[in-house]
Amino acid sequence: MDPSLYSRHYLKELSVPRVVYRCVGNYIEEAFVEWLKDGEDQFTVFVGTAATHQEVGLKLEEAYKLRRQYNENMLLGAVTIPERHRLLGDEDERVGFKMSKGCSFFVSQAVYDLEASKKFLLDYKQYCLKHEIDMVPIIFTLTPCGSAKTLKFIKWLGISVPSWLENTLLSSEEMLSKSIQLITLIYKELTKIAKAEGIPIGCNIESVSIRKEEIEASILLAKEITTFVKYQK
């Protein structure tokens, strides 16, 4: 289902801001402009294609221009992949480019690799200092993992899981509880670094599994993180 329609019809009773993800390549320009002009969705994340050779109806660069032309008040976000920074060393530049196109927050894919996320955060700060621009919030996605099957799926999605962490999860008697414990520690460490460096961060908590146990675990993780954040304040 179109995410905008899902938000409007099934989440309309929730009086909270809703971020609508748009895989812009799935849309032709006319339909995209119509949605922008409609103006009902005020928070969005534009997502590009998974592969550069993929045929698309609308390119990400074009979507940025159309948003600026038809609905500049729309709060625009983008995706960031900290693990990619460790491999290519340019994630800070990618984020900087998207900021120049109007992006005012970034949501990461699920974080299991603490060191990659730390390096990205610190280099992101240096990039902003060098170019004399204000940092915008980096929202880290946290998701529990309760089975070998879910772990395999997480890796298939392209999420980096360090071998030591993978082995720890697979050898744990209570894999789901262990994943919550480890993810909470990862976010606490990222919060410590962000606070020391003055980098604005937050978190997005979700379940990548449809298993009832893992969905409930994501709710438990949300409560754990909420308690931690309140204590920090």
C-alpha positions as a Markdown table, in Angstrom:
| # | Residue | x | y | z |
|---|---|---|---|---|
| 1 | Met | 0.0 | 0.0 | 0.0 |
| 2 | Asp | 1.1 | 3.5 | -0.7 |
| 3 | Pro | 2.7 | 4.8 | 2.6 |
| 4 | Ser | 0.9 | 8.1 | 2.4 |
| 5 | Leu | -2.5 | 6.4 | 2.1 |
| 6 | Tyr | -1.6 | 4.0 | 4.9 |
| 7 | Ser | -0.7 | 6.9 | 7.2 |
| 8 | Arg | -3.9 | 8.8 | 6.4 |
| 9 | His | -6.3 | 6.0 | 6.7 |
| 10 | Tyr | -4.9 | 3.7 | 9.3 |
| 11 | Leu | -3.0 | 6.1 | 11.5 |
| 12 | Lys | -5.3 | 9.0 | 11.4 |
| 13 | Glu | -6.4 | 8.6 | 15.0 |
| 14 | Leu | -2.9 | 9.1 | 16.3 |
| 15 | Ser | -2.2 | 12.7 | 17.0 |
| 16 | Val | 1.6 | 12.4 | 16.4 |
| 17 | Pro | 3.8 | 13.5 | 13.5 |
| 18 | Arg | 4.2 | 10.8 | 10.9 |
| 19 | Val | 7.2 | 10.4 | 8.6 |
| 20 | Val | 6.2 | 9.1 | 5.2 |
| 21 | Tyr | 8.9 | 7.2 | 3.2 |
| 22 | Arg | 8.9 | 7.8 | -0.5 |
| 23 | Cys | 10.8 | 5.5 | -2.9 |
| 24 | Val | 10.8 | 8.2 | -5.5 |
| 25 | Gly | 11.8 | 6.0 | -8.4 |
| 26 | Asn | 8.4 | 4.3 | -8.2 |
| 27 | Tyr | 6.7 | 7.5 | -9.3 |
| 28 | Ile | 6.3 | 9.6 | -12.4 |
| 29 | Glu | 6.7 | 13.3 | -12.1 |
| 30 | Glu | 3.1 | 14.2 | -12.5 |
| 31 | Ala | 1.9 | 11.9 | -9.6 |
| 32 | Phe | 4.8 | 13.0 | -7.4 |
| 33 | Val | 4.0 | 16.7 | -8.0 |
| 34 | Glu | 0.3 | 16.1 | -7.2 |
| 35 | Trp | 1.3 | 14.5 | -3.9 |
| 36 | Leu | 3.6 | 17.4 | -3.1 |
| 37 | Lys | 0.9 | 20.0 | -3.9 |
| 38 | Asp | -1.6 | 18.2 | -1.7 |
| 39 | Gly | 0.5 | 19.2 | 1.3 |
| 40 | Glu | -1.0 | 16.9 | 3.8 |
| 41 | Asp | 2.2 | 14.9 | 4.5 |
| 42 | Gln | 4.6 | 17.3 | 6.2 |
| 43 | Phe | 7.3 | 14.9 | 7.2 |
| 44 | Thr | 9.0 | 12.7 | 4.6 |
| 45 | Val | 12.1 | 10.7 | 3.7 |
| 46 | Phe | 13.0 | 10.4 | 0.1 |
| 47 | Val | 14.7 | 7.1 | -0.8 |
| 48 | Gly | 16.6 | 6.4 | -4.0 |
| 49 | Thr | 17.1 | 3.2 | -5.9 |
| 50 | Ala | 19.0 | 0.2 | -4.6 |
| 51 | Ala | 21.1 | 0.0 | -7.7 |
| 52 | Thr | 22.4 | 2.7 | -10.1 |
| 53 | His | 21.4 | 0.7 | -13.2 |
| 54 | Gln | 17.8 | 0.3 | -12.1 |
| 55 | Glu | 15.3 | 2.1 | -14.4 |
| 56 | Val | 13.2 | 4.6 | -12.5 |
| 57 | Gly | 10.3 | 7.0 | -13.1 |
| 58 | Leu | 11.9 | 9.8 | -11.1 |
| 59 | Lys | 15.5 | 10.3 | -9.9 |
| 60 | Leu | 16.4 | 11.4 | -6.4 |
| 61 | Glu | 17.9 | 14.6 | -7.6 |
| 62 | Glu | 14.8 | 15.5 | -9.5 |
| 63 | Ala | 12.6 | 14.7 | -6.4 |
| 64 | Tyr | 14.7 | 17.2 | -4.4 |
| 65 | Lys | 14.1 | 19.9 | -7.0 |
| 66 | Leu | 10.4 | 19.3 | -7.2 |
| 67 | Arg | 10.0 | 19.4 | -3.4 |
| 68 | Arg | 11.8 | 22.7 | -3.3 |
| 69 | Gln | 9.5 | 24.0 | -6.2 |
| 70 | Tyr | 6.2 | 22.8 | -5.0 |
| 71 | Asn | 6.4 | 22.2 | -1.2 |
| 72 | Glu | 9.4 | 23.8 | 0.4 |
| 73 | Asn | 7.8 | 23.7 | 3.8 |
| 74 | Met | 7.8 | 19.9 | 3.8 |
| 75 | Leu | 10.3 | 18.7 | 6.4 |
| 76 | Leu | 12.6 | 16.5 | 4.4 |
| 77 | Gly | 14.8 | 13.6 | 5.6 |
| 78 | Ala | 17.1 | 11.1 | 4.0 |
| 79 | Val | 18.7 | 7.7 | 4.7 |
| 80 | Thr | 22.3 | 7.3 | 5.9 |
| 81 | Ile | 24.3 | 4.1 | 6.1 |
| 82 | Pro | 27.2 | 4.4 | 8.7 |
| 83 | Glu | 28.7 | 1.0 | 7.7 |
| 84 | Arg | 29.2 | 2.3 | 4.2 |
| 85 | His | 31.4 | 5.0 | 5.6 |
| 86 | Arg | 33.8 | 2.5 | 7.0 |
| 87 | Leu | 34.1 | 0.9 | 3.5 |
| 88 | Leu | 34.0 | 4.0 | 1.2 |
| 89 | Gly | 34.9 | 6.8 | 3.6 |
| 90 | Asp | 32.4 | 9.3 | 2.1 |
| 91 | Glu | 29.2 | 9.0 | 4.0 |
| 92 | Asp | 29.8 | 12.4 | 5.6 |
| 93 | Glu | 30.0 | 13.9 | 2.1 |
| 94 | Arg | 26.8 | 12.1 | 1.0 |
| 95 | Val | 25.0 | 13.5 | 4.1 |
| 96 | Gly | 26.4 | 17.0 | 3.4 |
| 97 | Phe | 25.2 | 16.8 | -0.2 |
| 98 | Lys | 21.7 | 15.8 | 0.8 |
| 99 | Met | 21.7 | 18.6 | 3.4 |
| 100 | Ser | 22.4 | 21.1 | 0.6 |
| 101 | Lys | 19.3 | 19.7 | -1.1 |
| 102 | Gly | 17.2 | 20.5 | 1.9 |
| 103 | Cys | 17.4 | 17.4 | 4.1 |
| 104 | Ser | 17.2 | 18.3 | 7.8 |
| 105 | Phe | 17.4 | 14.9 | 9.4 |
| 106 | Phe | 18.8 | 11.5 | 8.6 |
| 107 | Val | 17.6 | 8.0 | 9.5 |
| 108 | Ser | 20.2 | 5.1 | 9.5 |
| 109 | Gln | 19.6 | 1.5 | 8.6 |
| 110 | Ala | 19.6 | -0.8 | 11.7 |
| 111 | Val | 22.8 | -0.3 | 13.7 |
| 112 | Tyr | 24.8 | -3.3 | 15.0 |
| 113 | Asp | 28.3 | -2.0 | 14.2 |
| 114 | Leu | 29.2 | 0.5 | 16.9 |
| 115 | Glu | 32.7 | 1.3 | 15.5 |
| 116 | Ala | 31.3 | 2.2 | 12.1 |
| 117 | Ser | 28.7 | 4.5 | 13.6 |
| 118 | Lys | 31.2 | 6.2 | 15.9 |
| 119 | Lys | 33.5 | 6.9 | 13.0 |
| 120 | Phe | 30.7 | 8.3 | 10.9 |
| 121 | Leu | 29.5 | 10.6 | 13.7 |
| 122 | Leu | 32.9 | 12.1 | 14.3 |
| 123 | Asp | 33.7 | 12.6 | 10.6 |
| 124 | Tyr | 30.2 | 14.1 | 10.1 |
| 125 | Lys | 31.0 | 16.7 | 12.8 |
| 126 | Gln | 34.3 | 17.5 | 11.1 |
| 127 | Tyr | 32.6 | 17.9 | 7.7 |
| 128 | Cys | 30.1 | 20.3 | 9.2 |
| 129 | Leu | 32.8 | 22.3 | 10.9 |
| 130 | Lys | 34.9 | 22.4 | 7.7 |
| 131 | His | 32.0 | 23.6 | 5.6 |
| 132 | Glu | 30.6 | 25.9 | 8.4 |
| 133 | Ile | 27.2 | 24.4 | 8.4 |
| 134 | Asp | 25.0 | 23.4 | 11.3 |
| 135 | Met | 24.7 | 19.7 | 12.1 |
| 136 | Val | 21.2 | 18.1 | 11.8 |
| 137 | Pro | 19.9 | 15.1 | 13.8 |
| 138 | Ile | 21.1 | 11.6 | 13.0 |
| 139 | Ile | 18.5 | 9.1 | 13.9 |
| 140 | Phe | 19.9 | 5.6 | 14.5 |
| 141 | Thr | 17.6 | 2.7 | 13.8 |
| 142 | Leu | 17.5 | 0.0 | 16.5 |
| 143 | Thr | 15.9 | -3.4 | 15.9 |
| 144 | Pro | 16.0 | -6.6 | 18.0 |
| 145 | Cys | 16.9 | -10.0 | 16.7 |
| 146 | Gly | 15.4 | -13.1 | 18.1 |
| 147 | Ser | 16.3 | -16.0 | 15.8 |
| 148 | Ala | 19.0 | -17.2 | 13.4 |
| 149 | Lys | 16.5 | -16.7 | 10.6 |
| 150 | Thr | 16.0 | -13.0 | 11.5 |
| 151 | Leu | 19.8 | -12.6 | 11.8 |
| 152 | Lys | 20.2 | -14.0 | 8.3 |
| 153 | Phe | 17.5 | -11.7 | 7.0 |
| 154 | Ile | 19.2 | -8.7 | 8.7 |
| 155 | Lys | 22.4 | -9.5 | 7.0 |
| 156 | Trp | 20.6 | -10.0 | 3.7 |
| 157 | Leu | 19.3 | -6.5 | 4.0 |
| 158 | Gly | 22.9 | -5.3 | 4.0 |
| 159 | Ile | 23.1 | -4.5 | 7.7 |
| 160 | Ser | 26.6 | -5.0 | 9.0 |
| 161 | Val | 26.8 | -7.4 | 12.0 |
| 162 | Pro | 30.3 | -7.8 | 13.5 |
| 163 | Ser | 31.3 | -11.5 | 13.8 |
| 164 | Trp | 31.8 | -11.3 | 17.6 |
| 165 | Leu | 28.3 | -9.9 | 18.0 |
| 166 | Glu | 26.8 | -12.5 | 15.7 |
| 167 | Asn | 28.5 | -15.3 | 17.6 |
| 168 | Thr | 27.3 | -13.8 | 20.9 |
| 169 | Leu | 23.7 | -13.8 | 19.7 |
| 170 | Leu | 23.8 | -17.3 | 18.2 |
| 171 | Ser | 25.3 | -18.8 | 21.3 |
| 172 | Ser | 22.9 | -17.1 | 23.7 |
| 173 | Glu | 20.2 | -19.1 | 25.4 |
| 174 | Glu | 17.9 | -16.0 | 25.2 |
| 175 | Met | 18.8 | -14.5 | 21.8 |
| 176 | Leu | 16.1 | -11.9 | 21.9 |
| 177 | Ser | 16.9 | -10.6 | 25.4 |
| 178 | Lys | 20.6 | -10.6 | 24.5 |
| 179 | Ser | 20.0 | -8.5 | 21.4 |
| 180 | Ile | 18.1 | -5.9 | 23.4 |
| 181 | Gln | 20.9 | -5.8 | 25.9 |
| 182 | Leu | 23.6 | -5.3 | 23.2 |
| 183 | Ile | 21.6 | -2.8 | 21.2 |
| 184 | Thr | 20.9 | -0.7 | 24.3 |
| 185 | Leu | 24.6 | -0.7 | 25.1 |
| 186 | Ile | 25.4 | 0.4 | 21.5 |
| 187 | Tyr | 22.9 | 3.3 | 21.7 |
| 188 | Lys | 24.2 | 4.3 | 25.1 |
| 189 | Glu | 27.7 | 4.5 | 23.8 |
| 190 | Leu | 26.6 | 6.5 | 20.7 |
| 191 | Thr | 24.7 | 8.9 | 23.1 |
| 192 | Lys | 27.9 | 9.3 | 25.2 |
| 193 | Ile | 29.9 | 10.3 | 22.1 |
| 194 | Ala | 27.2 | 12.5 | 20.7 |
| 195 | Lys | 26.8 | 14.4 | 24.0 |
| 196 | Ala | 30.5 | 14.9 | 24.4 |
| 197 | Glu | 30.9 | 16.2 | 20.8 |
| 198 | Gly | 27.6 | 18.2 | 20.7 |
| 199 | Ile | 26.2 | 16.1 | 17.9 |
| 200 | Pro | 22.3 | 15.8 | 17.7 |
| 201 | Ile | 21.2 | 12.2 | 17.6 |
| 202 | Gly | 18.0 | 10.2 | 18.2 |
| 203 | Cys | 16.7 | 6.8 | 17.5 |
| 204 | Asn | 14.1 | 4.9 | 15.5 |
| 205 | Ile | 13.0 | 1.6 | 16.9 |
| 206 | Glu | 11.4 | -1.1 | 14.7 |
| 207 | Ser | 11.0 | -4.8 | 14.1 |
| 208 | Val | 12.2 | -6.3 | 10.8 |
| 209 | Ser | 10.3 | -9.5 | 11.7 |
| 210 | Ile | 6.6 | -10.3 | 11.7 |
| 211 | Arg | 7.0 | -12.7 | 14.6 |
| 212 | Lys | 4.9 | -11.7 | 17.6 |
| 213 | Glu | 7.8 | -12.2 | 20.0 |
| 214 | Glu | 10.1 | -9.9 | 18.1 |
| 215 | Ile | 7.5 | -7.2 | 17.6 |
| 216 | Glu | 6.9 | -7.2 | 21.4 |
| 217 | Ala | 10.7 | -7.1 | 21.9 |
| 218 | Ser | 10.8 | -3.9 | 19.8 |
| 219 | Ile | 8.3 | -2.4 | 22.2 |
| 220 | Leu | 10.3 | -3.5 | 25.2 |
| 221 | Leu | 13.4 | -2.0 | 23.5 |
| 222 | Ala | 11.5 | 1.3 | 23.1 |
| 223 | Lys | 10.7 | 1.3 | 26.8 |
| 224 | Glu | 14.4 | 0.6 | 27.7 |
| 225 | Ile | 15.6 | 3.4 | 25.5 |
| 226 | Thr | 13.0 | 5.8 | 26.8 |
| 227 | Thr | 14.0 | 5.2 | 30.4 |
| 228 | Phe | 17.6 | 5.7 | 29.5 |
| 229 | Val | 16.9 | 9.0 | 27.7 |
| 230 | Lys | 14.8 | 10.3 | 30.6 |
| 231 | Tyr | 17.6 | 9.5 | 33.0 |
| 232 | Gln | 20.1 | 11.4 | 30.7 |
| 233 | Lys | 17.9 | 14.5 | 30.9 |
